[in-house]
């Protein structure tokens, strides 16, 4: 009887741990458009959400393992792709629609977006 009780308690603890981990991962990506979730894959390391000054529009900035220095890709809340360039970048982004300003805000289509939260994050993989 003690072995059965021990087995059941261990099983219950494992189920709770698994459910807790999956809830944590899912809660990190909650309240974002479904098309943004669909673009998150194994190569994406982090997705940050930026909001407009009046908090009505959102941008989602993607960081992956193969990002070019000074240039980042992102999607607006309608899942339109755009490129963000840091000031002083030696690269010129083709169809660049955004610019990272020195204070960390993003100028995009003549509006300013402020960092709000990280909506997805996973460990970086180092390939040697």
C-alpha positions, 0 to 999 in steps of 0.5 A: 500500500505504501508503494502504491501511495508513493507511486501515485504521489510521484506521478501527481508531482510529475504531472503538476510540474509538466503542466506548470512548465507548459502554462508558463511558456504559454502565458509568456506568449498570451495576448498576441495575435495568432499570426505572430505566434505562428511565426515563432519557430526554433530559430527565434530566440526572443520576441519583444512587444513595443506599443505606440505612445497611446498604447493602441498599436503594437509592434513585435520585434524578432531576434533570431540566431542569424540576425544581422548586426544593426538590423532587426526584423519585426511584424506589426499587429497585422503581421506585416513584415518590416525592418528596423535599423539602428542609428549609425548602422553601416548597413542600409536596410532595403525597405527599412520602415523602422529606426531604433533611436538612442533611447531604445524607442522605435520610430516606425511609420512616423510614430514612436513605439516604446518597449512593453514586454518580452512575449517569447524567450528561449535559450540561445544555441551556440554553434561552434 
